[in-house]
Amino acid sequence: MRFSVAVTWLWMLLLGMGGGLCLAEVDPQPALVRPPFAKGTLLEIDPSQKSITLAIGDGRVAFVVTDKTRIYQGDEKLTLGKIKTGDILAVRFVTDAQGRHFVSHIKVYPAPAPASVTVPANHQP
């Protein structure tokens, strides 16, 4: 009898029914939360205000660039003065309580080359 009570208690413990131990009660480690990400065409750069404005979808979104913002094109580290309007930027940012978007990382993609049209020499309009 004593053996069966010990076995029953052991099974309850293993199944999470005894001693308050249950796998469902164990909090999983919180997942790493990455800041939001946005990608758009650079419309404006204001070095004096340390801000950039991107065209994203049908709208315009302003971002604040800080001294800690890292800017890269490929493996090359850039400064704010090296990016130009028309460049495609991917930005990681956080938004403060006032709704300002502070950029932590910028990845620069060169502006797409304009499409060229070749007209055959014998073309008659």
N, CA, C and O atoms as a MOPAC input file, in Angstrom:
PM7 MOZYME 1SCF
protein

 N      0.82300 1    -1.18300 1     0.00000 1
 C      0.00000 1     0.00000 1     0.00000 1
 C      0.87500 1     1.25800 1     0.00000 1
 O      0.62100 1     2.21400 1    -0.73300 1
 N      1.89600 1     1.22800 1     0.82900 1
 C      2.78300 1     2.37700 1     0.91000 1
 C      3.46900 1     2.63500 1    -0.42700 1
 O      3.67800 1     3.78300 1    -0.81900 1
 N      3.81500 1     1.55700 1    -1.11900 1
 C      4.45800 1     1.66700 1    -2.42200 1
 C      3.50900 1     2.31400 1    -3.43300 1
 O      3.94100 1     3.16500 1    -4.21000 1
 N      2.25000 1     1.93800 1    -3.44200 1
 C      1.29700 1     2.48300 1    -4.41700 1
 C      1.02200 1     3.95600 1    -4.15400 1
 O      0.80800 1     4.71500 1    -5.10000 1
 N      1.02300 1     4.38200 1    -2.89000 1
 C      0.84000 1     5.80100 1    -2.57200 1
 C      2.03800 1     6.59500 1    -3.08500 1
 O      1.87300 1     7.67900 1    -3.64500 1
 N      3.22900 1     6.06300 1    -2.89600 1
 C      4.44000 1     6.74900 1    -3.36400 1
 C      4.44500 1     6.83200 1    -4.88200 1
 O      4.80800 1     7.86700 1    -5.44000 1
 N      4.04900 1     5.76600 1    -5.55700 1
 C      4.00700 1     5.76500 1    -7.02000 1
 C      2.94900 1     6.75300 1    -7.51000 1
 O      3.18900 1     7.50700 1    -8.45200 1
 N      1.78200 1     6.74800 1    -6.87300 1
 C      0.70900 1     7.67800 1    -7.25100 1
 C      1.18000 1     9.12000 1    -7.06200 1
 O      0.97400 1     9.95900 1    -7.93900 1
 N      1.80200 1     9.40800 1    -5.93900 1
 C      2.29600 1    10.76100 1    -5.68300 1
 C      3.34700 1    11.15600 1    -6.71600 1
 O      3.36000 1    12.29300 1    -7.18700 1
 N      4.23200 1    10.21500 1    -7.07100 1
 C      5.26200 1    10.48200 1    -8.06000 1
 C      4.63800 1    10.78500 1    -9.42000 1
 O      5.05800 1    11.72100 1   -10.10000 1
 N      3.63900 1     9.99800 1    -9.81900 1
 C      2.97000 1    10.25500 1   -11.10000 1
 C      2.26600 1    11.60300 1   -11.09500 1
 O      2.30000 1    12.32200 1   -12.09400 1
 N      1.63400 1    11.95100 1    -9.99600 1
 C      0.96300 1    13.25400 1    -9.90300 1
 C      1.98200 1    14.38100 1   -10.01100 1
 O      1.72700 1    15.40200 1   -10.64900 1
 N      3.12300 1    14.18900 1    -9.38900 1
 C      4.16300 1    15.19300 1    -9.44900 1
 C      4.68800 1    15.33000 1   -10.86700 1
 O      4.87600 1    16.44500 1   -11.35300 1
 N      4.92900 1    14.20800 1   -11.53600 1
 C      5.42300 1    14.23600 1   -12.90500 1
 C      4.40300 1    14.82700 1   -13.87500 1
 O      4.77600 1    15.48700 1   -14.84500 1
 N      3.12400 1    14.59300 1   -13.61700 1
 C      2.07600 1    15.11800 1   -14.49400 1
 C      1.68400 1    16.55400 1   -14.14300 1
 O      0.85200 1    17.15800 1   -14.81900 1
 N      2.27600 1    17.08600 1   -13.10100 1
 C      2.01100 1    18.47300 1   -12.74800 1
 C      0.80400 1    18.66200 1   -11.87100 1
 O      0.27500 1    19.76900 1   -11.77800 1
 N      0.35600 1    17.60900 1   -11.22500 1
 C     -0.83700 1    17.72700 1   -10.39000 1
 C     -0.51000 1    17.80100 1    -8.91100 1
 O     -1.40600 1    18.00900 1    -8.09200 1
 N      0.70100 1    17.64100 1    -8.56800 1
 C      1.02400 1    17.62100 1    -7.15200 1
 C      2.05900 1    18.66900 1    -6.81600 1
 O      2.91200 1    19.00400 1    -7.63900 1
 N      1.98200 1    19.17700 1    -5.62400 1
 C      2.98400 1    20.11100 1    -5.13500 1
 C      2.97700 1    21.45700 1    -5.85000 1
 O      3.92900 1    22.22600 1    -5.72100 1
 N      1.93500 1    21.74800 1    -6.59000 1
 C      1.84500 1    23.03700 1    -7.27000 1
 C      2.77100 1    23.16500 1    -8.46400 1
 O      2.91300 1    24.25700 1    -9.01400 1
 N      3.40800 1    22.07100 1    -8.88100 1
 C      4.32800 1    22.12200 1   -10.01400 1
 C      3.57800 1    21.74900 1   -11.27800 1
 O      3.01400 1    20.65900 1   -11.38500 1
 N      3.57800 1    22.64900 1   -12.21600 1
 C      2.90200 1    22.38700 1   -13.47800 1
 C      3.63900 1    23.15400 1   -14.55800 1
 O      4.00400 1    24.31200 1   -14.35800 1
 N      3.85900 1    22.52800 1   -15.68600 1
 C      4.57900 1    23.19900 1   -16.76300 1
 C      3.85100 1    24.44500 1   -17.23000 1
 O      4.49400 1    25.39300 1   -17.68200 1
 N      2.52800 1    24.47100 1   -17.13600 1
 C      1.76400 1    25.62400 1   -17.57700 1
 C      2.03000 1    26.83900 1   -16.68700 1
 O      1.81600 1    27.97600 1   -17.10600 1
 N      2.49200 1    26.59900 1   -15.46600 1
 C      2.75200 1    27.70200 1   -14.56000 1
 C      4.10900 1    28.35200 1   -14.79700 1
 O      4.35900 1    29.45000 1   -14.30100 1
 N      4.97200 1    27.70400 1   -15.53200 1
 C      6.30800 1    28.22500 1   -15.77000 1
 C      6.22300 1    29.27900 1   -16.87600 1
 O      5.77500 1    28.98700 1   -17.98500 1
 N      6.65000 1    30.49500 1   -16.57000 1
 C      6.63100 1    31.56000 1   -17.57500 1
 C      7.74300 1    31.33200 1   -18.58200 1
 O      8.90100 1    31.16200 1   -18.20200 1
 N      7.40000 1    31.32800 1   -19.86800 1
 C      8.45900 1    31.20400 1   -20.87300 1
 C      9.27600 1    32.48900 1   -20.91100 1
 O      8.79500 1    33.55500 1   -20.52900 1
 N     10.48600 1    32.37700 1   -21.36500 1
 C     11.29700 1    33.58000 1   -21.47900 1
 C     10.66600 1    34.47800 1   -22.52100 1
 O     10.24600 1    34.00600 1   -23.57700 1
 N     10.59400 1    35.78800 1   -22.23300 1
 C      9.98000 1    36.67700 1   -23.20800 1
 C     10.79300 1    36.71200 1   -24.50100 1
 O     12.02400 1    36.69700 1   -24.47700 1
 N     10.09300 1    36.76000 1   -25.60800 1
 C     10.76600 1    36.83900 1   -26.90900 1
 C     11.41700 1    38.20500 1   -27.05900 1
 O     10.93800 1    39.20000 1   -26.51500 1
 N     12.51300 1    38.23700 1   -27.80200 1
 C     13.14800 1    39.51400 1   -28.06700 1
 C     12.22500 1    40.34000 1   -28.95600 1
 O     11.70300 1    39.85000 1   -29.95800 1
 N     12.03700 1    41.57900 1   -28.58100 1
 C     11.17400 1    42.45700 1   -29.35200 1
 C     12.05500 1    43.38400 1   -30.16300 1
 O     12.86200 1    44.13500 1   -29.61500 1
 N     11.89100 1    43.32300 1   -31.47900 1
 C     12.65400 1    44.20000 1   -32.36200 1
 C     11.85800 1    45.46700 1   -32.60200 1
 O     10.63000 1    45.42500 1   -32.68500 1
 N     12.54600 1    46.59200 1   -32.71400 1
 C     11.83000 1    47.83100 1   -33.01000 1
 C     11.15000 1    47.73300 1   -34.37500 1
 O     11.53800 1    46.91900 1   -35.21300 1
 N     10.12800 1    48.57400 1   -34.59200 1
 C      9.46000 1    48.57400 1   -35.88900 1
 C     10.42300 1    48.89600 1   -37.02800 1
 O     11.49000 1    49.47600 1   -36.82500 1
 N     10.01700 1    48.50700 1   -38.21700 1
 C     10.83000 1    48.63400 1   -39.41100 1
 C      9.98100 1    49.31800 1   -40.48000 1
 O      8.79300 1    49.02200 1   -40.61100 1
 N     10.57700 1    50.22100 1   -41.23800 1
 C      9.87500 1    50.87300 1   -42.34100 1
 C     10.83900 1    51.01300 1   -43.50900 1
 O     12.04900 1    51.12600 1   -43.31600 1
 N     10.29600 1    51.00500 1   -44.71600 1
 C     11.12200 1    51.16200 1   -45.90600 1
 C     10.40700 1    52.11600 1   -46.85200 1
 O      9.20900 1    51.98100 1   -47.10000 1
 N     11.16200 1    53.09100 1   -47.38000 1
 C     10.55700 1    54.04400 1   -48.29200 1
 C     11.61000 1    54.86300 1   -49.00900 1
 O     12.81100 1    54.68800 1   -48.80000 1
 N     11.13500 1    55.76400 1   -49.86100 1
 C     12.00400 1    56.64000 1   -50.64200 1
 C     12.27600 1    57.91900 1   -49.86200 1
 O     11.35400 1    58.53700 1   -49.32800 1
 N     13.53700 1    58.31200 1   -49.79800 1
 C     13.91600 1    59.52000 1   -49.07400 1
 C     13.43700 1    60.74800 1   -49.84200 1
 O     13.82900 1    60.96700 1   -50.98800 1
 N     12.58500 1    61.54500 1   -49.20000 1
 C     12.06200 1    62.76300 1   -49.82700 1
 C     12.82200 1    64.00400 1   -49.38500 1
 O     13.12600 1    64.87700 1   -50.19800 1
 N     13.13200 1    64.08000 1   -48.07800 1
 C     13.78200 1    65.27000 1   -47.52100 1
 C     14.80100 1    64.88100 1   -46.46600 1
 O     14.64300 1    63.90300 1   -45.73600 1
 N     15.86600 1    65.69600 1   -46.41300 1
 C     16.87500 1    65.58000 1   -45.35600 1
 C     17.02100 1    66.97300 1   -44.76200 1
 O     17.20400 1    67.94400 1   -45.49600 1
 N     16.94100 1    67.08000 1   -43.43900 1
 C     17.15600 1    68.35500 1   -42.76500 1
 C     18.27200 1    68.15400 1   -41.74600 1
 O     18.00600 1    67.78800 1   -40.60100 1
 N     19.54000 1    68.39400 1   -42.15700 1
 C     20.65500 1    68.16200 1   -41.24000 1
 C     20.58900 1    69.02800 1   -39.98200 1
 O     21.02200 1    68.58800 1   -38.91700 1
 N     20.05900 1    70.24700 1   -40.07800 1
 C     20.00600 1    71.11500 1   -38.90000 1
 C     19.03600 1    70.56400 1   -37.85000 1
 O     19.28100 1    70.70300 1   -36.65100 1
 N     17.94900 1    69.94700 1   -38.28600 1
 C     16.98700 1    69.35300 1   -37.36000 1
 C     17.24600 1    67.86300 1   -37.13500 1
 O     16.57500 1    67.21500 1   -36.33300 1
 N     18.24000 1    67.33400 1   -37.86700 1
 C     18.56300 1    65.90300 1   -37.81900 1
 C     17.29900 1    65.07100 1   -38.07800 1
 O     16.94000 1    64.18800 1   -37.29900 1
 N     16.64600 1    65.38500 1   -39.18900 1
 C     15.43900 1    64.64900 1   -39.52300 1
 C     15.45300 1    64.24700 1   -40.99100 1
 O     16.09200 1    64.88100 1   -41.83100 1
 N     14.73000 1    63.17900 1   -41.26600 1
 C     14.53700 1    62.71800 1   -42.63500 1
 C     13.04400 1    62.45500 1   -42.81700 1
 O     12.33400 1    62.15000 1   -41.85900 1
 N     12.58400 1    62.57700 1   -44.04800 1
 C     11.19500 1    62.28100 1   -44.37100 1
 C     11.18400 1    61.25100 1   -45.48700 1
 O     11.84200 1    61.41800 1   -46.51400 1
 N     10.42400 1    60.18000 1   -45.26900 1
 C     10.32200 1    59.11400 1   -46.25700 1
 C      8.91400 1    59.06000 1   -46.83900 1
 O      7.93000 1    59.32600 1   -46.14900 1
 N      8.83700 1    58.71100 1   -48.11700 1
 C      7.56100 1    58.38300 1   -48.74200 1
 C      7.33700 1    56.90500 1   -48.49500 1
 O      8.09300 1    56.05700 1   -48.97100 1
 N      6.29200 1    56.61000 1   -47.74600 1
 C      5.96800 1    55.22500 1   -47.42500 1
 C      4.50800 1    55.01300 1   -47.81800 1
 O      3.60300 1    55.63400 1   -47.26000 1
 N      4.30000 1    54.13800 1   -48.77400 1
 C      2.94600 1    53.94600 1   -49.28200 1
 C      2.46000 1    55.23500 1   -49.91400 1
 O      3.13900 1    55.81100 1   -50.76300 1
 N      1.28200 1    55.68900 1   -49.50200 1
 C      0.72100 1    56.93400 1   -50.02700 1
 C      1.02000 1    58.13200 1   -49.13100 1
 O      0.56000 1    59.23900 1   -49.40700 1
 N      1.78400 1    57.92100 1   -48.06600 1
 C      2.01200 1    59.00600 1   -47.11700 1
 C      3.47000 1    59.39100 1   -46.97100 1
 O      4.35900 1    58.82600 1   -47.60800 1
 N      3.68300 1    60.37200 1   -46.10900 1
 C      5.01700 1    60.86500 1   -45.75000 1
 C      5.18800 1    60.66500 1   -44.25400 1
 O      4.29000 1    60.96600 1   -43.46800 1
 N      6.35600 1    60.15100 1   -43.86900 1
 C      6.63000 1    59.92500 1   -42.45400 1
 C      7.96600 1    60.56700 1   -42.11400 1
 O      8.96800 1    60.33300 1   -42.79100 1
 N      7.97500 1    61.38200 1   -41.05600 1
 C      9.20000 1    62.04600 1   -40.59800 1
 C      9.85400 1    61.20500 1   -39.50900 1
 O      9.17500 1    60.61900 1   -38.66600 1
 N     11.18500 1    61.15600 1   -39.54100 1
 C     11.97100 1    60.41200 1   -38.56400 1
 C     13.06500 1    61.31300 1   -38.01900 1
 O     13.57000 1    62.18500 1   -38.72700 1
 N     13.43200 1    61.10400 1   -36.76100 1
 C     14.51600 1    61.84700 1   -36.12300 1
 C     15.76300 1    60.96600 1   -36.14100 1
 O     15.72100 1    59.80100 1   -35.74700 1
 N     16.87200 1    61.54300 1   -36.60500 1
 C     18.16300 1    60.85100 1   -36.62600 1
 C     18.97700 1    61.39100 1   -35.45900 1
 O     19.08400 1    62.60500 1   -35.29000 1
 N     19.55100 1    60.50500 1   -34.65300 1
 C     20.34400 1    60.93000 1   -33.49900 1
 C     21.82400 1    60.66000 1   -33.74200 1
 O     22.20500 1    60.10000 1   -34.77100 1
 N     22.65000 1    61.06500 1   -32.78100 1
 C     24.08600 1    60.78900 1   -32.87600 1
 C     24.37800 1    59.28900 1   -32.78700 1
 O     25.44600 1    58.84000 1   -33.20200 1
 N     23.44000 1    58.52000 1   -32.25300 1
 C     23.63100 1    57.07200 1   -32.11700 1
 C     23.07800 1    56.29000 1   -33.30800 1
 O     23.23600 1    55.07100 1   -33.37200 1
 N     22.43600 1    56.97200 1   -34.24400 1
 C     21.89500 1    56.29500 1   -35.41800 1
 C     23.03600 1    55.75600 1   -36.26400 1
 O     23.99000 1    56.47500 1   -36.56100 1
 N     22.93700 1    54.49300 1   -36.65000 1
 C     23.94100 1    53.87000 1   -37.51200 1
 C     23.39700 1    53.80800 1   -38.93300 1
 O     22.28500 1    53.33300 1   -39.16500 1
 N     24.19800 1    54.29600 1   -39.88300 1
 C     23.78100 1    54.33700 1   -41.28200 1
 C     24.75700 1    53.49900 1   -42.10000 1
 O     25.97100 1    53.69300 1   -42.03000 1
 N     24.20700 1    52.55800 1   -42.88000 1
 C     25.05100 1    51.66200 1   -43.68100 1
 C     24.50900 1    51.53500 1   -45.09500 1
 O     23.30200 1    51.57300 1   -45.33100 1
 N     25.44000 1    51.38200 1   -46.02500 1
 C     25.12500 1    50.95400 1   -47.38800 1
 C     26.03600 1    49.76400 1   -47.63800 1
 O     27.24200 1    49.92300 1   -47.82600 1
 N     25.45200 1    48.57200 1   -47.63900 1
 C     26.27300 1    47.36500 1   -47.67200 1
 C     27.06000 1    47.28900 1   -46.37400 1
 O     26.48200 1    47.38600 1   -45.29100 1
 N     28.37700 1    47.11600 1   -46.47200 1
 C     29.24400 1    47.07900 1   -45.29000 1
 C     29.82100 1    48.44500 1   -44.94700 1
 O     30.47300 1    48.59900 1   -43.91500 1
 N     29.58800 1    49.43300 1   -45.79700 1
 C     30.16700 1    50.76000 1   -45.60700 1
 C     29.31900 1    51.59600 1   -44.65100 1
 O     28.10700 1    51.71800 1   -44.82700 1
 N     29.96800 1    52.16800 1   -43.64200 1
 C     29.29100 1    53.04300 1   -42.70200 1
 C     29.23800 1    54.45000 1   -43.30800 1
 O     30.24900 1    54.96800 1   -43.78200 1
 N     28.05100 1    55.05900 1   -43.28600 1
 C     27.86200 1    56.38300 1   -43.87600 1
 C     27.47800 1    57.40200 1   -42.81600 1
 O     27.16300 1    57.05700 1   -41.67700 1
 N     27.51100 1    58.66100 1   -43.21800 1
 C     27.00300 1    59.75400 1   -42.39200 1
 C     25.72700 1    60.27100 1   -43.04200 1
 O     25.41900 1    59.92800 1   -44.18400 1
 N     24.99300 1    61.08900 1   -42.31600 1
 C     23.75400 1    61.65400 1   -42.83600 1
 C     24.00000 1    62.44900 1   -44.11400 1
 O     23.14100 1    62.48400 1   -44.99400 1
 N     25.16400 1    63.08600 1   -44.22300 1
 C     25.49400 1    63.88300 1   -45.39200 1
 C     25.73600 1    63.06200 1   -46.65000 1
 O     25.77500 1    63.61800 1   -47.74800 1
 N     25.90100 1    61.74800 1   -46.51100 1
 C     26.18900 1    60.89400 1   -47.66900 1
 C     24.92700 1    60.34000 1   -48.33400 1
 O     24.99300 1    59.82100 1   -49.44900 1
 N     23.78700 1    60.44800 1   -47.66200 1
 C     22.57100 1    59.94500 1   -48.29900 1
 C     21.90500 1    61.08700 1   -49.05700 1
 O     22.09200 1    62.25800 1   -48.72700 1
 N     21.11900 1    60.73100 1   -50.08100 1
 C     20.51500 1    61.78900 1   -50.90100 1
 C     19.06500 1    61.44900 1   -51.21300 1
 O     18.65400 1    60.29000 1   -51.16600 1
 N     18.30500 1    62.48300 1   -51.53100 1
 C     16.90800 1    62.26700 1   -51.87300 1
 C     16.82300 1    61.30400 1   -53.04700 1
 O     17.65900 1    61.31100 1   -53.95100 1
 N     15.80400 1    60.49300 1   -53.00300 1
 C     15.63200 1    59.45500 1   -54.02300 1
 C     16.15900 1    58.10700 1   -53.58900 1
 O     15.73600 1    57.07900 1   -54.11600 1
 N     17.09800 1    58.09200 1   -52.61200 1
 C     17.59600 1    56.81000 1   -52.09900 1
 C     16.45000 1    56.06200 1   -51.42300 1
 O     15.52600 1    56.66200 1   -50.87500 1
 N     16.53800 1    54.75700 1   -51.47900 1
 C     15.58100 1    53.91000 1   -50.76000 1
 C     16.20900 1    53.59600 1   -49.41100 1
 O     17.33400 1    53.10200 1   -49.34700 1
 N     15.47400 1    53.88300 1   -48.32100 1
 C     15.98700 1    53.65000 1   -46.96900 1
 C     15.11100 1    52.64200 1   -46.24400 1
 O     13.88400 1    52.68000 1   -46.33100 1
 N     15.76200 1    51.75100 1   -45.53500 1
 C     15.08900 1    50.86700 1   -44.58700 1
 C     15.51500 1    51.34400 1   -43.20900 1
 O     16.71000 1    51.42900 1   -42.92800 1
 N     14.55300 1    51.65800 1   -42.34200 1
 C     14.87600 1    52.21800 1   -41.02700 1
 C     14.26300 1    51.37600 1   -39.91700 1
 O     13.15300 1    50.86000 1   -40.04800 1
 N     15.00200 1    51.24700 1   -38.82600 1
 C     14.48200 1    50.68100 1   -37.58100 1
 C     14.32400 1    51.86000 1   -36.64400 1
 O     15.20600 1    52.71500 1   -36.56200 1
 N     13.20300 1    51.91200 1   -35.93400 1
 C     12.92700 1    53.09200 1   -35.11600 1
 C     12.09100 1    52.73200 1   -33.90200 1
 O     11.48400 1    51.66300 1   -33.83600 1
 N     12.07300 1    53.65100 1   -32.94200 1
 C     11.17900 1    53.57700 1   -31.79300 1
 C     10.38200 1    54.87400 1   -31.76700 1
 O     10.85700 1    55.92200 1   -32.20400 1
 N      9.18400 1    54.78600 1   -31.25500 1
 C      8.29800 1    55.94800 1   -31.19200 1
 C      8.12400 1    56.35000 1   -29.74100 1
 O      7.81400 1    55.51400 1   -28.89200 1
 N      8.32600 1    57.65000 1   -29.45000 1
 C      8.17500 1    58.11600 1   -28.07400 1
 C      6.71200 1    58.47700 1   -27.79800 1
 O      5.85400 1    58.33900 1   -28.66900 1
 N      6.44300 1    58.93900 1   -26.58100 1
 C      5.07700 1    59.25500 1   -26.16300 1
 C      4.46900 1    60.39900 1   -26.97700 1
 O      3.24700 1    60.48700 1   -27.09400 1
 N      5.29900 1    61.26600 1   -27.53500 1
 C      4.80100 1    62.37800 1   -28.34600 1
 C      4.60200 1    61.97700 1   -29.81200 1
 O      4.18900 1    62.80200 1   -30.62700 1
 N      4.89500 1    60.71400 1   -30.15100 1
 C      4.69000 1    60.24300 1   -31.51300 1
 C      5.86800 1    60.47200 1   -32.44500 1
 O      5.74900 1    60.24700 1   -33.65000 1
 N      7.01300 1    60.91900 1   -31.91100 1
 C      8.20200 1    61.11300 1   -32.75300 1
 C      8.88900 1    59.77200 1   -32.95500 1
 O      8.99400 1    58.96600 1   -32.03100 1
 N      9.35900 1    59.54300 1   -34.18900 1
 C     10.02300 1    58.29200 1   -34.54900 1
 C     11.53700 1    58.50800 1   -34.53500 1
 O     12.06300 1    59.24900 1   -35.36600 1
 N     12.23700 1    57.87000 1   -33.60200 1
 C     13.68200 1    57.98400 1   -33.47500 1
 C     14.34100 1    56.77500 1   -34.13500 1
 O     14.04900 1    55.63100 1   -33.78600 1
 N     15.23000 1    57.03700 1   -35.08900 1
 C     15.84800 1    55.98000 1   -35.88300 1
 C     17.09800 1    55.44600 1   -35.17900 1
 O     17.94500 1    56.21500 1   -34.72500 1
 N     17.19500 1    54.11200 1   -35.09800 1
 C     18.40600 1    53.49800 1   -34.54400 1
 C     19.32900 1    53.01300 1   -35.65700 1
 O     20.55100 1    53.09200 1   -35.52700 1
 N     18.74800 1    52.50900 1   -36.75900 1
 C     19.53200 1    51.97400 1   -37.88100 1
 C     18.91900 1    52.41600 1   -39.20100 1
 O     17.69800 1    52.47600 1   -39.34600 1
 N     19.77800 1    52.72200 1   -40.15100 1
 C     19.34500 1    53.02300 1   -41.52000 1
 C     20.17100 1    52.17200 1   -42.46400 1
 O     21.39800 1    52.13800 1   -42.37800 1
 N     19.48600 1    51.48500 1   -43.36500 1
 C     20.16100 1    50.75400 1   -44.43300 1
 C     19.81400 1    51.47400 1   -45.73100 1
 O     18.64000 1    51.66300 1   -46.05000 1
 N     20.84000 1    51.87300 1   -46.47600 1
 C     20.65500 1    52.67700 1   -47.67900 1
 C     20.75100 1    51.79300 1   -48.91200 1
 O     21.68100 1    51.00100 1   -49.06300 1
 N     19.77200 1    51.94900 1   -49.78500 1
 C     19.78100 1    51.31400 1   -51.09700 1
 C     19.84500 1    52.44800 1   -52.11100 1
 O     19.07100 1    53.39900 1   -52.00200 1
 N     20.73500 1    52.38100 1   -53.08700 1
 C     20.83400 1    53.47500 1   -54.05100 1
 C     19.51200 1    53.68900 1   -54.78200 1
 O     18.72400 1    52.76200 1   -54.97200 1
 N     19.29600 1    54.94600 1   -55.18700 1
 C     18.09500 1    55.26000 1   -55.95500 1
 C     18.09900 1    54.43100 1   -57.22500 1
 O     19.14800 1    54.25400 1   -57.84500 1
 N     16.94700 1    53.92200 1   -57.62000 1
 C     16.91500 1    53.12900 1   -58.84700 1
 C     17.26900 1    53.99200 1   -60.05900 1
 O     16.89600 1    55.16200 1   -60.13900 1
 N     17.99300 1    53.39100 1   -60.99000 1
 C     18.37200 1    54.11100 1   -62.20700 1
 C     17.12100 1    54.37000 1   -63.03500 1
 O     16.23900 1    53.51500 1   -63.10600 1
 N     17.03400 1    55.53100 1   -63.65900 1
 C     15.86100 1    55.80700 1   -64.48300 1
 C     15.81300 1    54.84100 1   -65.66600 1
 O     16.84400 1    54.46600 1   -66.22600 1
 N     14.61200 1    54.45400 1   -66.02600 1
 C     14.43800 1    53.53500 1   -67.14800 1
 C     14.80200 1    54.26100 1   -68.43700 1
 O     14.40200 1    55.40500 1   -68.65200 1
 N     15.54600 1    53.60000 1   -69.27200 1
 C     15.90700 1    54.21200 1   -70.54800 1
 C     15.13600 1    53.51200 1   -71.65700 1
 O     14.86500 1    52.31200 1   -71.59600 1
 N     14.79800 1    54.28800 1   -72.65700 1
 C     14.06200 1    53.75400 1   -73.79500 1
 C     14.94900 1    53.89300 1   -75.01900 1
 O     15.45500 1    54.97500 1   -75.31600 1
 N     15.12600 1    52.80700 1   -75.71200 1
 C     15.92500 1    52.82200 1   -76.93400 1
 C     14.97900 1    52.83100 1   -78.12700 1
 O     14.12200 1    51.95800 1   -78.26200 1
 N     15.14400 1    53.83000 1   -78.98800 1
 C     14.32300 1    53.93400 1   -80.17500 1
 C     15.14400 1    53.45000 1   -81.36000 1
 O     16.24900 1    53.94500 1   -81.58300 1
 N     14.63100 1    52.50100 1   -82.11900 1
 C     15.36700 1    52.01900 1   -83.27700 1
 C     15.62900 1    53.15600 1   -84.26800 1
 O     14.81900 1    54.07100 1   -84.41200 1
 N     16.77300 1    53.07900 1   -84.94500 1
 C     17.16000 1    54.14300 1   -85.88900 1
 C     16.17000 1    54.30200 1   -87.03700 1
 O     16.00700 1    55.40300 1   -87.56200 1
 N     15.51600 1    53.23000 1   -87.42800 1
 C     14.57700 1    53.31200 1   -88.55100 1
 C     13.15300 1    53.57800 1   -88.11500 1
 O     12.22900 1    53.37600 1   -88.90400 1
 N     12.94000 1    54.02700 1   -86.88300 1
 C     11.59500 1    54.28900 1   -86.35000 1
 C     10.99600 1    55.53400 1   -87.00700 1
 O     11.63900 1    56.58300 1   -87.05200 1
 N      9.78100 1    55.42300 1   -87.51100 1
 C      9.06300 1    56.55000 1   -88.10700 1
 C      7.92100 1    56.93400 1   -87.18500 1
 O      7.07400 1    56.09000 1   -86.89100 1
 N      7.86200 1    58.20200 1   -86.70500 1
 C      6.75700 1    58.60100 1   -85.81800 1
 C      5.43500 1    58.72900 1   -86.54900 1
 O      4.41900 1    59.05600 1   -85.93500 1

